[in-house]
């Protein structure tokens, strides 16, 4: 989300407000308003709503909304997607079988819904689940999904994996990117490969267009895919051994077998 500071200034001047007058009406300081108009501040949604109200324009008129923008919480993304689709909170709540009050709490980033609710929201809003999730939340969504399927609480999983319950919660909320060692412990308890959390077919399909034609062709070779499958089931120590071997091999020089 990018605030259109210059547009706010233009609208303010069109309506005959100076900085001090407008800031007073919007309930912010003149210095803050000045910085906002210069693009030096990133206001909260509440502040943006106040500014839009004083200017008599919808909030969308003074911001450029992008669901891919950094720093957006899950609730912010749901709200933007809903407004882009022209739905009210009541309408969306009815479609996903939630109360409007609960959906409002989600949009305020005060609560994180269950995996099933995230799937329903994405479906009704017509966006991929990953678009609604923060940068690290794709991993968190997978963790929450398989944990709930196995009937484990966050505390129970944390105890079995010898990590803190707080870490499990933060991973599921997309707030942290765990170490490989932590992923390995969690995957071991849940009975899945660590690769389940860090790579899937959707992510691979999204990445392939960025690869060169030669690399795409190489990744499709059966022997290369066989190596990747083996790597997926390695533990941290084994993987580190392979990486060290590759480094030594490259340092020694790559023979020309052609």
SULZIQUI-V182163 format. One record per residue. N is the residue number from 1. RES is the residue in one letter. PSI is psi as a letter, one per 30 degrees, with the letter a starting at -180 (999 if undefined). Layout:
[[N | RES | PSI] [N | RES | PSI]]
//
This chain:
[[1 | X | k] [2 | X | k] [3 | X | k] [4 | X | i] [5 | X | e] [6 | X | e] [7 | X | e] [8 | X | e] [9 | X | e] [10 | X | e] [11 | X | e] [12 | X | e] [13 | X | e] [14 | X | e] [15 | X | g] [16 | X | g] [17 | X | k] [18 | X | l] [19 | X | e] [20 | X | e] [21 | X | e] [22 | X | e] [23 | X | e] [24 | X | e] [25 | X | e] [26 | X | f] [27 | X | h] [28 | X | l] [29 | X | l] [30 | X | e] [31 | X | e] [32 | X | e] [33 | X | e] [34 | X | e] [35 | X | e] [36 | X | e] [37 | X | f] [38 | X | f] [39 | X | g] [40 | X | f] [41 | X | k] [42 | X | j] [43 | X | l] [44 | X | l] [45 | X | e] [46 | X | e] [47 | X | e] [48 | X | e] [49 | X | e] [50 | X | e] [51 | X | e] [52 | X | e] [53 | X | e] [54 | X | e] [55 | X | f] [56 | X | h] [57 | X | l] [58 | X | l] [59 | X | e] [60 | X | f] [61 | X | f] [62 | X | g] [63 | X | l] [64 | X | j] [65 | X | k] [66 | X | k] [67 | X | f] [68 | X | f] [69 | X | k] [70 | X | l] [71 | X | g] [72 | X | k] [73 | X | l] [74 | X | e] [75 | X | e] [76 | X | e] [77 | X | e] [78 | X | e] [79 | X | e] [80 | X | e] [81 | X | e] [82 | X | e] [83 | X | e] [84 | X | e] [85 | X | f] [86 | X | g] [87 | X | k] [88 | X | l] [89 | X | e] [90 | X | e] [91 | X | e] [92 | X | e] [93 | X | e] [94 | X | e] [95 | X | e] [96 | X | g] [97 | X | h] [98 | X | l] [99 | X | k] [100 | X | e] [101 | X | e] [102 | X | e] [103 | X | e] [104 | X | e] [105 | X | e] [106 | X | e] [107 | X | f] [108 | X | g] [109 | X | g] [110 | X | f] [111 | X | l] [112 | X | k] [113 | X | l] [114 | X | l] [115 | X | e] [116 | X | e] [117 | X | e] [118 | X | e] [119 | X | e] [120 | X | e] [121 | X | e] [122 | X | e] [123 | X | e] [124 | X | e] [125 | X | f] [126 | X | h] [127 | X | l] [128 | X | l] [129 | X | e] [130 | X | f] [131 | X | e] [132 | X | f] [133 | X | l] [134 | X | l] [135 | X | e] [136 | X | g] [137 | X | f] [138 | X | e] [139 | X | e] [140 | X | e] [141 | X | e] [142 | X | e] [143 | X | e] [144 | X | e] [145 | X | e] [146 | X | e] [147 | X | e] [148 | X | e] [149 | X | e] [150 | X | g] [151 | X | g] [152 | X | k] [153 | X | l] [154 | X | e] [155 | X | e] [156 | X | e] [157 | X | e] [158 | X | e] [159 | X | e] [160 | X | e] [161 | X | g] [162 | X | h] [163 | X | l] [164 | X | k] [165 | X | e] [166 | X | e] [167 | X | e] [168 | X | e] [169 | X | e] [170 | X | e] [171 | X | e] [172 | X | f] [173 | X | f] [174 | X | g] [175 | X | f] [176 | X | l] [177 | X | j] [178 | X | l] [179 | X | l] [180 | X | e] [181 | X | e] [182 | X | e] [183 | X | e] [184 | X | e] [185 | X | e] [186 | X | e] [187 | X | e] [188 | X | e] [189 | X | e] [190 | X | f] [191 | X | h] [192 | X | l] [193 | X | k] [194 | X | f] [195 | X | f] [196 | X | e] [197 | X | f] [198 | X | f] [199 | X | k] [200 | X | l] [201 | X | e] [202 | X | e] [203 | X | e] [204 | X | e] [205 | X | e] [206 | X | f] [207 | X | e] [208 | X | e] [209 | X | f] [210 | X | f] [211 | X | l] [212 | X | l] [213 | X | e] [214 | X | e] [215 | X | e] [216 | X | e] [217 | X | e] [218 | X | e] [219 | X | f] [220 | X | f] [221 | X | k] [222 | X | e] [223 | X | e] [224 | X | e] [225 | X | e] [226 | X | e] [227 | X | e] [228 | X | e] [229 | X | e] [230 | X | e] [231 | X | e] [232 | X | f] [233 | X | g] [234 | X | l] [235 | X | l] [236 | X | e] [237 | X | e] [238 | X | e] [239 | X | e] [240 | X | e] [241 | X | e] [242 | X | e] [243 | X | e] [244 | X | e] [245 | X | e] [246 | X | e] [247 | X | e] [248 | X | e] [249 | X | e] [250 | X | e] [251 | X | e] [252 | X | f] [253 | X | k] [254 | X | j] [255 | X | l] [256 | X | j] [257 | X | f] [258 | X | 999]]
//
